[in-house]
Amino acid sequence: MDEKDEKMGLGPHGFCFCPKCGYKKPHEAGIPCREERCPNCGVRLIREGSLHHEMLKRVDTADD
């Protein structure tokens, strides 16, 4: 498990998603989402509930 994920308490479960097209897949224990790419558009995946995910949600809300 990634040390950052462990500190955040995300654990081995959850999802990885693409911030560009919305593709979503189950997180695989031991493989950080950021090391995987979206099969649809090639963008790096983000862990649902991670700091980056929370930052994206704030940006999306600010744009509305």
Secondary structure, 3 states (H helix, E strand, C coil): CCHHHHHHCCCCCCEEECCCCCCEEECCCCCCHHHCECCCCCCECEECCCHHHHHHHHHHHHHC
